[in-house]
Amino acid sequence: MKRLVISLLFFLVVSVAVGLLVSGSEFLDWGVAGGLFAIAVAGEGLRFWLRRSRAKKRQSGI
């Protein structure tokens, strides 16, 4: 769980930084930052789900 929080915090910072870099005259491009963070959350969720499903397969096979 600690790895998940650290990973999402890292991706949040990267997403905000990219949003600031591509914003131009605006303060922050929320669409870009939010989209990148949504992709990161989906990827981490998929990784967490795959890890749990593999662990369940190992338990039921014994």
C-alpha positions in Angstrom: 0.0 0.0 0.0 2.9 2.3 0.8 4.3 1.8 -2.7 0.9 2.7 -4.2 0.8 6.0 -2.3 4.3 6.9 -3.2 3.8 6.1 -6.9 0.6 8.1 -7.1 2.2 11.0 -5.3 5.1 10.9 -7.8 2.7 10.8 -10.8 0.7 13.7 -9.3 3.8 15.9 -9.1 4.8 14.9 -12.7 1.3 15.6 -14.0 1.2 19.0 -12.4 4.6 19.9 -13.7 3.7 18.8 -17.3 0.4 20.8 -16.9 2.4 23.9 -16.0 4.9 23.4 -18.8 2.2 23.1 -21.6 -0.2 25.7 -20.2 1.2 28.7 -22.0 -0.4 31.9 -20.7 -2.7 30.1 -18.3 -1.7 29.0 -14.8 -2.2 25.3 -15.4 -3.6 23.2 -18.1 -6.0 21.1 -16.0 -7.1 18.9 -18.9 -3.5 17.7 -19.5 -2.6 17.4 -15.9 -5.9 15.6 -15.0 -5.6 13.3 -18.0 -2.1 12.2 -17.2 -3.0 11.6 -13.6 -6.1 9.6 -14.6 -3.9 7.4 -16.8 -1.5 6.9 -13.8 -4.3 6.0 -11.5 -5.7 3.5 -14.0 -2.3 1.9 -14.5 -1.7 1.6 -10.8 -5.1 0.1 -10.3 -4.6 -2.4 -13.1 -1.2 -3.4 -11.6 -2.8 -3.8 -8.1 -5.6 -5.9 -9.6 -3.3 -8.1 -11.5 -1.1 -8.7 -8.5 -4.1 -9.7 -6.4 -5.5 -12.0 -9.0 -2.2 -13.8 -9.3 -1.9 -14.2 -5.6 -5.4 -15.7 -5.4 -4.5 -18.1 -8.2 -1.4 -19.3 -6.2 -3.5 -19.8 -3.1 -6.2 -21.8 -4.8 -3.7 -24.0 -6.6 -2.2 -25.4 -3.4 
